[in-house]
Amino acid sequence: MELPKFILGDNTDWPNAIFVIHTEYPRFIINLEDDEVEWLEDFTKEDEKELESEAESLIEQATAFYDREVSRYED
């Protein structure tokens, strides 16, 4: 099965949370309520250096995805 790059998620246990799941490497879940990121990968020290430069861009993409999805619901 092919998955989209980003998926929206919610959970009634966290009613104010807005989760965006990134399904490609490096996989992560971000809670847009507080910008907390949970990485779903194990990283080596070398990976962490590369990840630092890529993480900001991925988080911006996740936020843009959420904004786009919400705007589509409003239409």
CHARMM-style PDB file with segment names, atoms N, HN, CA, C and O in Angstrom:
ATOM      1  N   MET     1       0.840  -1.167   0.000  1.00  0.00      PROA
ATOM      2  CA  MET     1       0.000   0.000   0.000  1.00  0.00      PROA
ATOM      3  C   MET     1       0.893   1.241   0.000  1.00  0.00      PROA
ATOM      4  O   MET     1       1.872   1.329   0.742  1.00  0.00      PROA
ATOM      5  N   GLU     2       0.534   2.166  -0.831  1.00  0.00      PROA
ATOM      6  HN  GLU     2      -0.261   2.095  -1.433  1.00  0.00      PROA
ATOM      7  CA  GLU     2       1.249   3.440  -0.872  1.00  0.00      PROA
ATOM      8  C   GLU     2       0.518   4.435   0.025  1.00  0.00      PROA
ATOM      9  O   GLU     2      -0.699   4.592  -0.072  1.00  0.00      PROA
ATOM     10  N   LEU     3       1.260   5.097   0.889  1.00  0.00      PROA
ATOM     11  HN  LEU     3       2.248   4.969   0.968  1.00  0.00      PROA
ATOM     12  CA  LEU     3       0.684   6.077   1.805  1.00  0.00      PROA
ATOM     13  C   LEU     3       0.996   7.490   1.343  1.00  0.00      PROA
ATOM     14  O   LEU     3       2.016   7.719   0.693  1.00  0.00      PROA
ATOM     15  N   PRO     4       0.124   8.446   1.674  1.00  0.00      PROA
ATOM     16  CA  PRO     4       0.458   9.844   1.403  1.00  0.00      PROA
ATOM     17  C   PRO     4       1.615  10.271   2.309  1.00  0.00      PROA
ATOM     18  O   PRO     4       1.863   9.661   3.349  1.00  0.00      PROA
ATOM     19  N   LYS     5       2.302  11.309   1.904  1.00  0.00      PROA
ATOM     20  HN  LYS     5       2.100  11.804   1.059  1.00  0.00      PROA
ATOM     21  CA  LYS     5       3.452  11.786   2.676  1.00  0.00      PROA
ATOM     22  C   LYS     5       3.040  12.271   4.062  1.00  0.00      PROA
ATOM     23  O   LYS     5       3.764  12.051   5.034  1.00  0.00      PROA
ATOM     24  N   PHE     6       1.881  12.932   4.165  1.00  0.00      PROA
ATOM     25  HN  PHE     6       1.293  13.111   3.376  1.00  0.00      PROA
ATOM     26  CA  PHE     6       1.375  13.432   5.441  1.00  0.00      PROA
ATOM     27  C   PHE     6      -0.050  12.933   5.665  1.00  0.00      PROA
ATOM     28  O   PHE     6      -0.830  12.794   4.723  1.00  0.00      PROA
ATOM     29  N   ILE     7      -0.373  12.668   6.926  1.00  0.00      PROA
ATOM     30  HN  ILE     7       0.260  12.781   7.692  1.00  0.00      PROA
ATOM     31  CA  ILE     7      -1.710  12.239   7.328  1.00  0.00      PROA
ATOM     32  C   ILE     7      -2.098  13.040   8.565  1.00  0.00      PROA
ATOM     33  O   ILE     7      -1.288  13.220   9.474  1.00  0.00      PROA
ATOM     34  N   LEU     8      -3.345  13.520   8.597  1.00  0.00      PROA
ATOM     35  HN  LEU     8      -4.003  13.374   7.859  1.00  0.00      PROA
ATOM     36  CA  LEU     8      -3.867  14.179   9.799  1.00  0.00      PROA
ATOM     37  C   LEU     8      -4.362  13.131  10.772  1.00  0.00      PROA
ATOM     38  O   LEU     8      -4.887  12.096  10.362  1.00  0.00      PROA
ATOM     39  N   GLY     9      -4.198  13.393  12.064  1.00  0.00      PROA
ATOM     40  HN  GLY     9      -3.771  14.234  12.397  1.00  0.00      PROA
ATOM     41  CA  GLY     9      -4.697  12.480  13.080  1.00  0.00      PROA
ATOM     42  C   GLY     9      -5.215  13.252  14.275  1.00  0.00      PROA
ATOM     43  O   GLY     9      -4.747  14.349  14.579  1.00  0.00      PROA
ATOM     44  N   ASP    10      -6.192  12.658  14.948  1.00  0.00      PROA
ATOM     45  HN  ASP    10      -6.571  11.767  14.701  1.00  0.00      PROA
ATOM     46  CA  ASP    10      -6.662  13.251  16.194  1.00  0.00      PROA
ATOM     47  C   ASP    10      -6.977  12.127  17.171  1.00  0.00      PROA
ATOM     48  O   ASP    10      -7.013  10.952  16.808  1.00  0.00      PROA
ATOM     49  N   ASN    11      -7.201  12.519  18.414  1.00  0.00      PROA
ATOM     50  HN  ASN    11      -7.172  13.474  18.709  1.00  0.00      PROA
ATOM     51  CA  ASN    11      -7.475  11.551  19.465  1.00  0.00      PROA
ATOM     52  C   ASN    11      -8.279  12.273  20.530  1.00  0.00      PROA
ATOM     53  O   ASN    11      -7.873  13.334  21.004  1.00  0.00      PROA
ATOM     54  N   THR    12      -9.420  11.703  20.911  1.00  0.00      PROA
ATOM     55  HN  THR    12      -9.750  10.841  20.526  1.00  0.00      PROA
ATOM     56  CA  THR    12     -10.285  12.378  21.884  1.00  0.00      PROA
ATOM     57  C   THR    12      -9.654  12.465  23.269  1.00  0.00      PROA
ATOM     58  O   THR    12     -10.123  13.236  24.108  1.00  0.00      PROA
ATOM     59  N   ASP    13      -8.603  11.693  23.526  1.00  0.00      PROA
ATOM     60  HN  ASP    13      -8.223  11.067  22.845  1.00  0.00      PROA
ATOM     61  CA  ASP    13      -7.893  11.823  24.800  1.00  0.00      PROA
ATOM     62  C   ASP    13      -7.090  13.123  24.860  1.00  0.00      PROA
ATOM     63  O   ASP    13      -6.749  13.595  25.945  1.00  0.00      PROA
ATOM     64  N   TRP    14      -6.791  13.694  23.710  1.00  0.00      PROA
ATOM     65  HN  TRP    14      -7.067  13.310  22.829  1.00  0.00      PROA
ATOM     66  CA  TRP    14      -6.087  14.979  23.590  1.00  0.00      PROA
ATOM     67  C   TRP    14      -6.930  15.890  22.702  1.00  0.00      PROA
ATOM     68  O   TRP    14      -6.597  16.092  21.534  1.00  0.00      PROA
ATOM     69  N   PRO    15      -8.013  16.440  23.240  1.00  0.00      PROA
ATOM     70  CA  PRO    15      -8.971  17.171  22.405  1.00  0.00      PROA
ATOM     71  C   PRO    15      -8.415  18.419  21.724  1.00  0.00      PROA
ATOM     72  O   PRO    15      -8.957  18.841  20.703  1.00  0.00      PROA
ATOM     73  N   ASN    16      -7.365  19.015  22.250  1.00  0.00      PROA
ATOM     74  HN  ASN    16      -6.925  18.672  23.079  1.00  0.00      PROA
ATOM     75  CA  ASN    16      -6.808  20.218  21.643  1.00  0.00      PROA
ATOM     76  C   ASN    16      -5.639  19.930  20.710  1.00  0.00      PROA
ATOM     77  O   ASN    16      -5.149  20.828  20.025  1.00  0.00      PROA
ATOM     78  N   ALA    17      -5.195  18.681  20.685  1.00  0.00      PROA
ATOM     79  HN  ALA    17      -5.593  17.952  21.242  1.00  0.00      PROA
ATOM     80  CA  ALA    17      -4.029  18.322  19.871  1.00  0.00      PROA
ATOM     81  C   ALA    17      -4.413  18.208  18.397  1.00  0.00      PROA
ATOM     82  O   ALA    17      -5.517  17.786  18.053  1.00  0.00      PROA
ATOM     83  N   ILE    18      -3.487  18.591  17.553  1.00  0.00      PROA
ATOM     84  HN  ILE    18      -2.590  18.933  17.833  1.00  0.00      PROA
ATOM     85  CA  ILE    18      -3.618  18.431  16.107  1.00  0.00      PROA
ATOM     86  C   ILE    18      -2.363  17.683  15.661  1.00  0.00      PROA
ATOM     87  O   ILE    18      -1.266  18.242  15.662  1.00  0.00      PROA
ATOM     88  N   PHE    19      -2.530  16.425  15.282  1.00  0.00      PROA
ATOM     89  HN  PHE    19      -3.421  15.971  15.282  1.00  0.00      PROA
ATOM     90  CA  PHE    19      -1.394  15.603  14.899  1.00  0.00      PROA
ATOM     91  C   PHE    19      -1.248  15.548  13.383  1.00  0.00      PROA
ATOM     92  O   PHE    19      -2.227  15.391  12.653  1.00  0.00      PROA
ATOM     93  N   VAL    20      -0.010  15.679  12.927  1.00  0.00      PROA
ATOM     94  HN  VAL    20       0.785  15.807  13.519  1.00  0.00      PROA
ATOM     95  CA  VAL    20       0.330  15.437  11.522  1.00  0.00      PROA
ATOM     96  C   VAL    20       1.389  14.341  11.545  1.00  0.00      PROA
ATOM     97  O   VAL    20       2.407  14.453  12.228  1.00  0.00      PROA
ATOM     98  N   ILE    21       1.128  13.282  10.786  1.00  0.00      PROA
ATOM     99  HN  ILE    21       0.301  13.192  10.231  1.00  0.00      PROA
ATOM    100  CA  ILE    21       2.037  12.144  10.716  1.00  0.00      PROA
ATOM    101  C   ILE    21       2.776  12.206   9.388  1.00  0.00      PROA
ATOM    102  O   ILE    21       2.159  12.282   8.325  1.00  0.00      PROA
ATOM    103  N   HSD    22       4.095  12.172   9.458  1.00  0.00      PROA
ATOM    104  HN  HSD    22       4.596  12.110  10.321  1.00  0.00      PROA
ATOM    105  CA  HSD    22       4.945  12.141   8.260  1.00  0.00      PROA
ATOM    106  C   HSD    22       5.325  10.682   8.049  1.00  0.00      PROA
ATOM    107  O   HSD    22       5.949  10.072   8.918  1.00  0.00      PROA
ATOM    108  N   THR    23       4.953  10.111   6.894  1.00  0.00      PROA
ATOM    109  HN  THR    23       4.447  10.606   6.188  1.00  0.00      PROA
ATOM    110  CA  THR    23       5.087   8.674   6.673  1.00  0.00      PROA
ATOM    111  C   THR    23       6.360   8.252   5.950  1.00  0.00      PROA
ATOM    112  O   THR    23       6.635   7.058   5.827  1.00  0.00      PROA
ATOM    113  N   GLU    24       7.134   9.216   5.473  1.00  0.00      PROA
ATOM    114  HN  GLU    24       6.910  10.185   5.573  1.00  0.00      PROA
ATOM    115  CA  GLU    24       8.373   8.897   4.772  1.00  0.00      PROA
ATOM    116  C   GLU    24       9.555   9.105   5.714  1.00  0.00      PROA
ATOM    117  O   GLU    24       9.425   9.755   6.751  1.00  0.00      PROA
ATOM    118  N   TYR    25      10.708   8.548   5.344  1.00  0.00      PROA
ATOM    119  HN  TYR    25      10.813   8.020   4.502  1.00  0.00      PROA
ATOM    120  CA  TYR    25      11.899   8.722   6.180  1.00  0.00      PROA
ATOM    121  C   TYR    25      12.332  10.173   6.191  1.00  0.00      PROA
ATOM    122  O   TYR    25      12.419  10.784   5.125  1.00  0.00      PROA
ATOM    123  N   PRO    26      12.599  10.730   7.308  1.00  0.00      PROA
ATOM    124  CA  PRO    26      12.462  10.197   8.655  1.00  0.00      PROA
ATOM    125  C   PRO    26      11.026  10.371   9.170  1.00  0.00      PROA
ATOM    126  O   PRO    26      10.492  11.480   9.194  1.00  0.00      PROA
ATOM    127  N   ARG    27      10.421   9.264   9.576  1.00  0.00      PROA
ATOM    128  HN  ARG    27      10.854   8.363   9.556  1.00  0.00      PROA
ATOM    129  CA  ARG    27       9.031   9.290  10.009  1.00  0.00      PROA
ATOM    130  C   ARG    27       8.909   9.988  11.368  1.00  0.00      PROA
ATOM    131  O   ARG    27       9.745   9.817  12.255  1.00  0.00      PROA
ATOM    132  N   PHE    28       7.844  10.777  11.497  1.00  0.00      PROA
ATOM    133  HN  PHE    28       7.165  10.916  10.776  1.00  0.00      PROA
ATOM    134  CA  PHE    28       7.601  11.457  12.766  1.00  0.00      PROA
ATOM    135  C   PHE    28       6.137  11.830  12.887  1.00  0.00      PROA
ATOM    136  O   PHE    28       5.385  11.817  11.912  1.00  0.00      PROA
ATOM    137  N   ILE    29       5.753  12.165  14.112  1.00  0.00      PROA
ATOM    138  HN  ILE    29       6.364  12.176  14.903  1.00  0.00      PROA
ATOM    139  CA  ILE    29       4.434  12.729  14.397  1.00  0.00      PROA
ATOM    140  C   ILE    29       4.684  14.059  15.084  1.00  0.00      PROA
ATOM    141  O   ILE    29       5.471  14.139  16.027  1.00  0.00      PROA
ATOM    142  N   ILE    30       4.017  15.102  14.612  1.00  0.00      PROA
ATOM    143  HN  ILE    30       3.377  15.036  13.846  1.00  0.00      PROA
ATOM    144  CA  ILE    30       4.124  16.411  15.253  1.00  0.00      PROA
ATOM    145  C   ILE    30       2.751  16.793  15.785  1.00  0.00      PROA
ATOM    146  O   ILE    30       1.733  16.617  15.115  1.00  0.00      PROA
ATOM    147  N   ASN    31       2.746  17.316  16.993  1.00  0.00      PROA
ATOM    148  HN  ASN    31       3.573  17.459  17.537  1.00  0.00      PROA
ATOM    149  CA  ASN    31       1.530  17.867  17.581  1.00  0.00      PROA
ATOM    150  C   ASN    31       1.606  19.377  17.349  1.00  0.00      PROA
ATOM    151  O   ASN    31       2.416  20.065  17.971  1.00  0.00      PROA
ATOM    152  N   LEU    32       0.773  19.879  16.465  1.00  0.00      PROA
ATOM    153  HN  LEU    32       0.115  19.320  15.960  1.00  0.00      PROA
ATOM    154  CA  LEU    32       0.837  21.299  16.114  1.00  0.00      PROA
ATOM    155  C   LEU    32       0.349  22.197  17.239  1.00  0.00      PROA
ATOM    156  O   LEU    32       0.569  23.408  17.196  1.00  0.00      PROA
ATOM    157  N   GLU    33      -0.306  21.632  18.242  1.00  0.00      PROA
ATOM    158  HN  GLU    33      -0.484  20.649  18.277  1.00  0.00      PROA
ATOM    159  CA  GLU    33      -0.727  22.436  19.391  1.00  0.00      PROA
ATOM    160  C   GLU    33       0.485  23.002  20.127  1.00  0.00      PROA
ATOM    161  O   GLU    33       0.479  24.159  20.548  1.00  0.00      PROA
ATOM    162  N   ASP    34       1.527  22.177  20.280  1.00  0.00      PROA
ATOM    163  HN  ASP    34       1.532  21.237  19.938  1.00  0.00      PROA
ATOM    164  CA  ASP    34       2.701  22.615  21.031  1.00  0.00      PROA
ATOM    165  C   ASP    34       4.019  22.379  20.282  1.00  0.00      PROA
ATOM    166  O   ASP    34       5.097  22.565  20.847  1.00  0.00      PROA
ATOM    167  N   ASP    35       3.930  21.970  19.014  1.00  0.00      PROA
ATOM    168  HN  ASP    35       3.054  21.819  18.556  1.00  0.00      PROA
ATOM    169  CA  ASP    35       5.097  21.706  18.156  1.00  0.00      PROA
ATOM    170  C   ASP    35       6.007  20.598  18.681  1.00  0.00      PROA
ATOM    171  O   ASP    35       7.179  20.535  18.309  1.00  0.00      PROA
ATOM    172  N   GLU    36       5.485  19.727  19.538  1.00  0.00      PROA
ATOM    173  HN  GLU    36       4.533  19.779  19.841  1.00  0.00      PROA
ATOM    174  CA  GLU    36       6.264  18.590  20.013  1.00  0.00      PROA
ATOM    175  C   GLU    36       6.357  17.558  18.895  1.00  0.00      PROA
ATOM    176  O   GLU    36       5.362  17.239  18.244  1.00  0.00      PROA
ATOM    177  N   VAL    37       7.565  17.040  18.682  1.00  0.00      PROA
ATOM    178  HN  VAL    37       8.374  17.299  19.211  1.00  0.00      PROA
ATOM    179  CA  VAL    37       7.818  16.066  17.615  1.00  0.00      PROA
ATOM    180  C   VAL    37       8.245  14.748  18.249  1.00  0.00      PROA
ATOM    181  O   VAL    37       9.102  14.711  19.131  1.00  0.00      PROA
ATOM    182  N   GLU    38       7.631  13.676  17.781  1.00  0.00      PROA
ATOM    183  HN  GLU    38       6.934  13.706  17.064  1.00  0.00      PROA
ATOM    184  CA  GLU    38       8.024  12.323  18.184  1.00  0.00      PROA
ATOM    185  C   GLU    38       8.573  11.627  16.941  1.00  0.00      PROA
ATOM    186  O   GLU    38       7.840  11.372  15.985  1.00  0.00      PROA
ATOM    187  N   TRP    39       9.866  11.325  16.965  1.00  0.00      PROA
ATOM    188  HN  TRP    39      10.461  11.532  17.741  1.00  0.00      PROA
ATOM    189  CA  TRP    39      10.506  10.662  15.830  1.00  0.00      PROA
ATOM    190  C   TRP    39      10.255   9.171  15.928  1.00  0.00      PROA
ATOM    191  O   TRP    39      10.362   8.593  17.009  1.00  0.00      PROA
ATOM    192  N   LEU    40       9.924   8.544  14.813  1.00  0.00      PROA
ATOM    193  HN  LEU    40       9.837   9.014  13.935  1.00  0.00      PROA
ATOM    194  CA  LEU    40       9.617   7.119  14.776  1.00  0.00      PROA
ATOM    195  C   LEU    40      10.781   6.318  14.211  1.00  0.00      PROA
ATOM    196  O   LEU    40      10.598   5.196  13.738  1.00  0.00      PROA
ATOM    197  N   GLU    41      11.955   6.881  14.260  1.00  0.00      PROA
ATOM    198  HN  GLU    41      12.104   7.792  14.645  1.00  0.00      PROA
ATOM    199  CA  GLU    41      13.170   6.254  13.744  1.00  0.00      PROA
ATOM    200  C   GLU    41      14.227   6.266  14.841  1.00  0.00      PROA
ATOM    201  O   GLU    41      14.190   7.103  15.743  1.00  0.00      PROA
ATOM    202  N   ASP    42      15.156   5.342  14.759  1.00  0.00      PROA
ATOM    203  HN  ASP    42      15.186   4.661  14.026  1.00  0.00      PROA
ATOM    204  CA  ASP    42      16.354   5.377  15.585  1.00  0.00      PROA
ATOM    205  C   ASP    42      17.460   5.976  14.744  1.00  0.00      PROA
ATOM    206  O   ASP    42      17.695   5.551  13.613  1.00  0.00      PROA
ATOM    207  N   PHE    43      18.144   6.973  15.305  1.00  0.00      PROA
ATOM    208  HN  PHE    43      17.953   7.319  16.224  1.00  0.00      PROA
ATOM    209  CA  PHE    43      19.160   7.697  14.543  1.00  0.00      PROA
ATOM    210  C   PHE    43      20.550   7.455  15.114  1.00  0.00      PROA
ATOM    211  O   PHE    43      20.733   7.344  16.326  1.00  0.00      PROA
ATOM    212  N   THR    44      21.518   7.377  14.218  1.00  0.00      PROA
ATOM    213  HN  THR    44      21.370   7.467  13.233  1.00  0.00      PROA
ATOM    214  CA  THR    44      22.917   7.360  14.631  1.00  0.00      PROA
ATOM    215  C   THR    44      23.369   8.808  14.812  1.00  0.00      PROA
ATOM    216  O   THR    44      22.637   9.734  14.463  1.00  0.00      PROA
ATOM    217  N   LYS    45      24.539   9.002  15.341  1.00  0.00      PROA
ATOM    218  HN  LYS    45      25.134   8.250  15.624  1.00  0.00      PROA
ATOM    219  CA  LYS    45      25.074  10.362  15.506  1.00  0.00      PROA
ATOM    220  C   LYS    45      25.200  11.065  14.155  1.00  0.00      PROA
ATOM    221  O   LYS    45      24.937  12.263  14.051  1.00  0.00      PROA
ATOM    222  N   GLU    46      25.599  10.329  13.129  1.00  0.00      PROA
ATOM    223  HN  GLU    46      25.813   9.356  13.213  1.00  0.00      PROA
ATOM    224  CA  GLU    46      25.721  10.913  11.794  1.00  0.00      PROA
ATOM    225  C   GLU    46      24.351  11.326  11.262  1.00  0.00      PROA
ATOM    226  O   GLU    46      24.212  12.384  10.648  1.00  0.00      PROA
ATOM    227  N   ASP    47      23.334  10.482  11.502  1.00  0.00      PROA
ATOM    228  HN  ASP    47      23.447   9.623  12.001  1.00  0.00      PROA
ATOM    229  CA  ASP    47      21.969  10.796  11.074  1.00  0.00      PROA
ATOM    230  C   ASP    47      21.463  12.057  11.757  1.00  0.00      PROA
ATOM    231  O   ASP    47      20.793  12.881  11.134  1.00  0.00      PROA
ATOM    232  N   GLU    48      21.782  12.207  13.026  1.00  0.00      PROA
ATOM    233  HN  GLU    48      22.327  11.539  13.531  1.00  0.00      PROA
ATOM    234  CA  GLU    48      21.297  13.362  13.784  1.00  0.00      PROA
ATOM    235  C   GLU    48      21.797  14.671  13.191  1.00  0.00      PROA
ATOM    236  O   GLU    48      21.059  15.655  13.165  1.00  0.00      PROA
ATOM    237  N   LYS    49      23.025  14.699  12.718  1.00  0.00      PROA
ATOM    238  HN  LYS    49      23.624  13.899  12.739  1.00  0.00      PROA
ATOM    239  CA  LYS    49      23.569  15.917  12.108  1.00  0.00      PROA
ATOM    240  C   LYS    49      22.788  16.275  10.846  1.00  0.00      PROA
ATOM    241  O   LYS    49      22.447  17.438  10.632  1.00  0.00      PROA
ATOM    242  N   GLU    50      22.507  15.274  10.012  1.00  0.00      PROA
ATOM    243  HN  GLU    50      22.784  14.329  10.185  1.00  0.00      PROA
ATOM    244  CA  GLU    50      21.737  15.509   8.790  1.00  0.00      PROA
ATOM    245  C   GLU    50      20.305  15.894   9.131  1.00  0.00      PROA
ATOM    246  O   GLU    50      19.712  16.753   8.479  1.00  0.00      PROA
ATOM    247  N   LEU    51      19.764  15.264  10.142  1.00  0.00      PROA
ATOM    248  HN  LEU    51      20.247  14.567  10.672  1.00  0.00      PROA
ATOM    249  CA  LEU    51      18.384  15.510  10.544  1.00  0.00      PROA
ATOM    250  C   LEU    51      18.177  16.946  11.014  1.00  0.00      PROA
ATOM    251  O   LEU    51      17.132  17.538  10.741  1.00  0.00      PROA
ATOM    252  N   GLU    52      19.139  17.502  11.704  1.00  0.00      PROA
ATOM    253  HN  GLU    52      19.987  17.021  11.925  1.00  0.00      PROA
ATOM    254  CA  GLU    52      19.017  18.874  12.195  1.00  0.00      PROA
ATOM    255  C   GLU    52      18.722  19.836  11.054  1.00  0.00      PROA
ATOM    256  O   GLU    52      17.883  20.725  11.197  1.00  0.00      PROA
ATOM    257  N   SER    53      19.395  19.672   9.933  1.00  0.00      PROA
ATOM    258  HN  SER    53      20.077  18.950   9.817  1.00  0.00      PROA
ATOM    259  CA  SER    53      19.192  20.589   8.815  1.00  0.00      PROA
ATOM    260  C   SER    53      17.880  20.299   8.088  1.00  0.00      PROA
ATOM    261  O   SER    53      17.281  21.210   7.518  1.00  0.00      PROA
ATOM    262  N   GLU    54      17.431  19.058   8.100  1.00  0.00      PROA
ATOM    263  HN  GLU    54      17.918  18.318   8.564  1.00  0.00      PROA
ATOM    264  CA  GLU    54      16.217  18.678   7.386  1.00  0.00      PROA
ATOM    265  C   GLU    54      14.952  18.873   8.227  1.00  0.00      PROA
ATOM    266  O   GLU    54      13.873  19.098   7.677  1.00  0.00      PROA
ATOM    267  N   ALA    55      15.075  18.790   9.541  1.00  0.00      PROA
ATOM    268  HN  ALA    55      15.951  18.608   9.987  1.00  0.00      PROA
ATOM    269  CA  ALA    55      13.908  18.805  10.431  1.00  0.00      PROA
ATOM    270  C   ALA    55      13.076  20.074  10.290  1.00  0.00      PROA
ATOM    271  O   ALA    55      11.849  19.999  10.227  1.00  0.00      PROA
ATOM    272  N   GLU    56      13.707  21.209  10.242  1.00  0.00      PROA
ATOM    273  HN  GLU    56      14.704  21.270  10.293  1.00  0.00      PROA
ATOM    274  CA  GLU    56      12.970  22.468  10.138  1.00  0.00      PROA
ATOM    275  C   GLU    56      12.114  22.494   8.872  1.00  0.00      PROA
ATOM    276  O   GLU    56      10.954  22.902   8.911  1.00  0.00      PROA
ATOM    277  N   SER    57      12.679  22.065   7.770  1.00  0.00      PROA
ATOM    278  HN  SER    57      13.622  21.734   7.738  1.00  0.00      PROA
ATOM    279  CA  SER    57      11.935  22.042   6.515  1.00  0.00      PROA
ATOM    280  C   SER    57      10.759  21.062   6.586  1.00  0.00      PROA
ATOM    281  O   SER    57       9.666  21.375   6.114  1.00  0.00      PROA
ATOM    282  N   LEU    58      10.973  19.898   7.163  1.00  0.00      PROA
ATOM    283  HN  LEU    58      11.861  19.644   7.546  1.00  0.00      PROA
ATOM    284  CA  LEU    58       9.901  18.905   7.279  1.00  0.00      PROA
ATOM    285  C   LEU    58       8.765  19.408   8.165  1.00  0.00      PROA
ATOM    286  O   LEU    58       7.594  19.173   7.867  1.00  0.00      PROA
ATOM    287  N   ILE    59       9.101  20.086   9.234  1.00  0.00      PROA
ATOM    288  HN  ILE    59      10.052  20.276   9.476  1.00  0.00      PROA
ATOM    289  CA  ILE    59       8.079  20.627  10.131  1.00  0.00      PROA
ATOM    290  C   ILE    59       7.298  21.738   9.435  1.00  0.00      PROA
ATOM    291  O   ILE    59       6.082  21.836   9.605  1.00  0.00      PROA
ATOM    292  N   GLU    60       7.973  22.567   8.661  1.00  0.00      PROA
ATOM    293  HN  GLU    60       8.960  22.487   8.522  1.00  0.00      PROA
ATOM    294  CA  GLU    60       7.280  23.592   7.872  1.00  0.00      PROA
ATOM    295  C   GLU    60       6.345  22.955   6.854  1.00  0.00      PROA
ATOM    296  O   GLU    60       5.236  23.445   6.642  1.00  0.00      PROA
ATOM    297  N   GLN    61       6.779  21.864   6.218  1.00  0.00      PROA
ATOM    298  HN  GLN    61       7.680  21.466   6.389  1.00  0.00      PROA
ATOM    299  CA  GLN    61       5.935  21.155   5.269  1.00  0.00      PROA
ATOM    300  C   GLN    61       4.708  20.558   5.951  1.00  0.00      PROA
ATOM    301  O   GLN    61       3.609  20.593   5.397  1.00  0.00      PROA
ATOM    302  N   ALA    62       4.890  20.014   7.145  1.00  0.00      PROA
ATOM    303  HN  ALA    62       5.782  19.986   7.596  1.00  0.00      PROA
ATOM    304  CA  ALA    62       3.771  19.437   7.902  1.00  0.00      PROA
ATOM    305  C   ALA    62       2.753  20.516   8.250  1.00  0.00      PROA
ATOM    306  O   ALA    62       1.548  20.288   8.148  1.00  0.00      PROA
ATOM    307  N   THR    63       3.228  21.681   8.657  1.00  0.00      PROA
ATOM    308  HN  THR    63       4.207  21.866   8.740  1.00  0.00      PROA
ATOM    309  CA  THR    63       2.339  22.790   8.987  1.00  0.00      PROA
ATOM    310  C   THR    63       1.600  23.280   7.752  1.00  0.00      PROA
ATOM    311  O   THR    63       0.403  23.562   7.812  1.00  0.00      PROA
ATOM    312  N   ALA    64       2.304  23.382   6.637  1.00  0.00      PROA
ATOM    313  HN  ALA    64       3.276  23.153   6.588  1.00  0.00      PROA
ATOM    314  CA  ALA    64       1.667  23.800   5.385  1.00  0.00      PROA
ATOM    315  C   ALA    64       0.621  22.782   4.941  1.00  0.00      PROA
ATOM    316  O   ALA    64      -0.439  23.161   4.441  1.00  0.00      PROA
ATOM    317  N   PHE    65       0.908  21.506   5.118  1.00  0.00      PROA
ATOM    318  HN  PHE    65       1.769  21.199   5.523  1.00  0.00      PROA
ATOM    319  CA  PHE    65      -0.063  20.465   4.796  1.00  0.00      PROA
ATOM    320  C   PHE    65      -1.330  20.654   5.636  1.00  0.00      PROA
ATOM    321  O   PHE    65      -2.439  20.603   5.104  1.00  0.00      PROA
ATOM    322  N   TYR    66      -1.173  20.868   6.925  1.00  0.00      PROA
ATOM    323  HN  TYR    66      -0.272  20.909   7.357  1.00  0.00      PROA
ATOM    324  CA  TYR    66      -2.333  21.075   7.795  1.00  0.00      PROA
ATOM    325  C   TYR    66      -3.142  22.289   7.333  1.00  0.00      PROA
ATOM    326  O   TYR    66      -4.365  22.214   7.217  1.00  0.00      PROA
ATOM    327  N   ASP    67      -2.468  23.392   7.075  1.00  0.00      PROA
ATOM    328  HN  ASP    67      -1.475  23.453   7.170  1.00  0.00      PROA
ATOM    329  CA  ASP    67      -3.169  24.613   6.627  1.00  0.00      PROA
ATOM    330  C   ASP    67      -3.934  24.359   5.334  1.00  0.00      PROA
ATOM    331  O   ASP    67      -5.065  24.821   5.181  1.00  0.00      PROA
ATOM    332  N   ARG    68      -3.332  23.634   4.415  1.00  0.00      PROA
ATOM    333  HN  ARG    68      -2.414  23.258   4.540  1.00  0.00      PROA
ATOM    334  CA  ARG    68      -3.993  23.306   3.149  1.00  0.00      PROA
ATOM    335  C   ARG    68      -5.229  22.441   3.386  1.00  0.00      PROA
ATOM    336  O   ARG    68      -6.284  22.691   2.803  1.00  0.00      PROA
ATOM    337  N   GLU    69      -5.103  21.439   4.231  1.00  0.00      PROA
ATOM    338  HN  GLU    69      -4.246  21.236   4.705  1.00  0.00      PROA
ATOM    339  CA  GLU    69      -6.236  20.549   4.507  1.00  0.00      PROA
ATOM    340  C   GLU    69      -7.385  21.292   5.158  1.00  0.00      PROA
ATOM    341  O   GLU    69      -8.542  21.081   4.796  1.00  0.00      PROA
ATOM    342  N   VAL    70      -7.085  22.160   6.116  1.00  0.00      PROA
ATOM    343  HN  VAL    70      -6.145  22.332   6.411  1.00  0.00      PROA
ATOM    344  CA  VAL    70      -8.126  22.920   6.802  1.00  0.00      PROA
ATOM    345  C   VAL    70      -8.820  23.861   5.819  1.00  0.00      PROA
ATOM    346  O   VAL    70     -10.039  24.024   5.870  1.00  0.00      PROA
ATOM    347  N   SER    71      -8.050  24.476   4.928  1.00  0.00      PROA
ATOM    348  HN  SER    71      -7.060  24.343   4.887  1.00  0.00      PROA
ATOM    349  CA  SER    71      -8.664  25.377   3.955  1.00  0.00      PROA
ATOM    350  C   SER    71      -9.602  24.617   3.015  1.00  0.00      PROA
ATOM    351  O   SER    71     -10.600  25.177   2.561  1.00  0.00      PROA
ATOM    352  N   ARG    72      -9.306  23.388   2.725  1.00  0.00      PROA
ATOM    353  HN  ARG    72      -8.495  22.933   3.093  1.00  0.00      PROA
ATOM    354  CA  ARG    72     -10.172  22.573   1.864  1.00  0.00      PROA
ATOM    355  C   ARG    72     -11.479  22.222   2.570  1.00  0.00      PROA
ATOM    356  O   ARG    72     -12.526  22.134   1.929  1.00  0.00      PROA
ATOM    357  N   TYR    73     -11.425  22.023   3.881  1.00  0.00      PROA
ATOM    358  HN  TYR    73     -10.575  22.095   4.402  1.00  0.00      PROA
ATOM    359  CA  TYR    73     -12.660  21.759   4.635  1.00  0.00      PROA
ATOM    360  C   TYR    73     -13.551  22.984   4.665  1.00  0.00      PROA
ATOM    361  O   TYR    73     -14.777  22.874   4.657  1.00  0.00      PROA
ATOM    362  N   GLU    74     -12.924  24.160   4.702  1.00  0.00      PROA
ATOM    363  HN  GLU    74     -11.928  24.250   4.708  1.00  0.00      PROA
ATOM    364  CA  GLU    74     -13.680  25.409   4.795  1.00  0.00      PROA
ATOM    365  C   GLU    74     -14.368  25.758   3.476  1.00  0.00      PROA
ATOM    366  O   GLU    74     -15.354  26.494   3.467  1.00  0.00      PROA
ATOM    367  N   ASP    75     -13.850  25.231   2.361  1.00  0.00      PROA
ATOM    368  HN  ASP    75     -13.049  24.633   2.368  1.00  0.00      PROA
ATOM    369  CA  ASP    75     -14.421  25.537   1.037  1.00  0.00      PROA
ATOM    370  C   ASP    75     -15.742  24.852   0.796  1.00  0.00      PROA
ATOM    371  OT1 ASP    75     -16.337  25.015  -0.269  1.00  0.00      PROA
TER     372      ASP     75
END
